[in-house]
Amino acid sequence: MPDYQLLIFDWDGTLVDSIGRIVEAMHRAADVGELPRCSDAEVRGIIGLELGHAICTLYPELADPARIEVIRRAYSEQYLLLEREPSPLYEGVRESLAYFREQGYQLAVATGKGRNGLQRVLADKGWLDYFDITRCADETAGKPNPRMLHEIMAHCGVPPERSLMVGDATFDLLMARNAAVDSVAVGYGAQPLLVLREFEPCLAINQFNELRAWLDEKAAAARHRGE
């Protein structure tokens, strides 16, 4: 296995414990749009997609762009209400990311969030300048299209074989596969490991700190080989 140089993280459900609020905001948006509420599992299944794509996936009968826009705005409004107290980082995330930076990894975010939303939460965490690059679904192709990863790798000057995508949704792992990038599945976010393992991640974890231990092992093995 290679000694990775670039670590790319999904945001919601991977770094930040926000899945419950995303589900609730989508339920409330359905109420505003006079649509039936989907199940929690159905909403979890679209987390990671660009918002408009997610809405159309949940409600394929919606053909009117104006009505889709109503749902989009309602979701955004409801999510902001729920985020008056910002969603917390998962246990071990802040410490592990600081450690990764100390070890010389480049860090990036690839998210289905819009740029305005990501900037807001990065500012809340004091991370506006923390990552080497962040890419959002509304400024490039959304997941699972690999363009987001291609842009991140080009910016960082790191090839696919030295890059690693960490995510909690099938769209994250499929995006990584489409970009020829290794992936890590986290089982505490949107989807269970039973589903994510179908995409053959290099590692499946239930706690973020497990990633740090695994990367240390990989780096030590690479040093032993003289890479």
Summary of the structure (lengths in Angstrom):
residues: 227
radius of gyration: 17.5
end to end distance: 10.8
largest distance: 61.5
contacts: 756
relative contact order: 0.19
helix: 49%
strand: 13%
